[in-house]
Amino acid sequence: MMDPVTLLQAELAPLAREAAHGSPKSPRVIDKLLQRALLLDYGPLIALAQVTLGHAWQHVGQFRLAQQAFRLGAERYHQHGDEHARIEALVELGRSHYAAGSATRALDIWSRTLEYARAAHDMRNCARICLGVGQLYVALADHPRSLRYHELALRLARPLGDEHLSCEALLNVAGDAYRCGAYERALTVLAEAETLLSGPVQNRVWAAEVVNYRGLIHHAQGEYTTALAELDVAFTLHDDNDNLWGRAHALLALGRTQLALHDRDGARHHLEAALELGQQSQIASLVAAAAGELAGLAQAGGDARAALRYLRLQWQEHAQSRQQARPARRQPAHSQRLLQLEASSRQLAVQRMLLG
């Protein structure tokens, strides 16, 4: 018979892998395992459960709880001398802040974590942080620079032989290429990512995002009927995986596509659902976008009171988004930090090429 620590390890390890690959169990399930680990007072399992709980909270849009869990997991790993696992947890902590709209906080975390990763010769997490730098440029709406940086990160990822990391880089390049209007490049890297996802890489969130990006590209090219079919599949994939962030963004895209097809009732239904999920997960930019579209619909329908209500909500959410982004845009110290992080990441890419 297995001892309690070994038994809990056997239960938790597969759930931790699933969570890291985009399909966590519910926070309630993971929290029960965390409580068992706390009762056993076994640090490595406590840390693993805390990080897994972070993924679970993030999956349902509870970013503050996710950040607390990732931070506690990183601290616990540090106490037990597992520097690689600590760095992994800190990378996820930065991602959670970025997803919640706090690019400045993500920058602070990733800058510090890059130094830890370099000191530990952890090239995989150095590459993951490089991807984060590209995302920071997305937050600054500097999409051409983000595309150039993610292409660099992809070149850094490929020689590591890590197909999961390469797939993540491919999806980032696809998103940037789409935003820059480089649709052929976007479709090329999406096809490569889809090949990885049909074989060695298992991540249901990424699989849904491949379909979602294809739908967005069709929409941008005026192929609205095709876009609607792709986006509907993307929503179903996110819904089956119970991914709140993915559902909300797919609903927004569906609503906009139905507007382009002059299906006002369908558009209203999806936009209202996107608005509700955006408010639930506190994604200010998405709420503002959905509210703006709904204001236009209400105005076109002659409902001035509803239009005004949505416009006020849009203004409030825009103000919140600007407040979150302002430090990254205006504080010289943060601009300098971003430049330093970019320079460090580029040095790593050059060193990697020289090595091999």
Secondary structure, DSSP 8 states (H G I E B T S, - for coil): ---HHHHHHHHHHHHHHHHHTT----HHHHHHHHHHHHHHT-HHHHHHHHHHHHHHHHHTT-HHHHHHHHHHHHHHHHHTT-HHHHHHHHHHHHHHHHHTT-HHHHHHHHHHHHHHHHHTT-HHHHHHHHHHHHHHHHHTT-HHHHHHHHHHHHHHHGGGT-HHHHHHHHHHHHHHHHHHT-HHHHHHHHHHHHHHHTTT---HHHHHHHHHHHHHHHHHTT-HHHHHHHHHHHHHHHHHTT-HHHHHHHHHHHHHHHHHTT-HHHHHHHHHHHHHHHHHHT-HHHHHHHHHHHHHHHHHTT-HHHHHHHHHHHHHHHHHHHHHHHHHHH-HHHHHHHHHHHHHHHHHHHHHHHH-
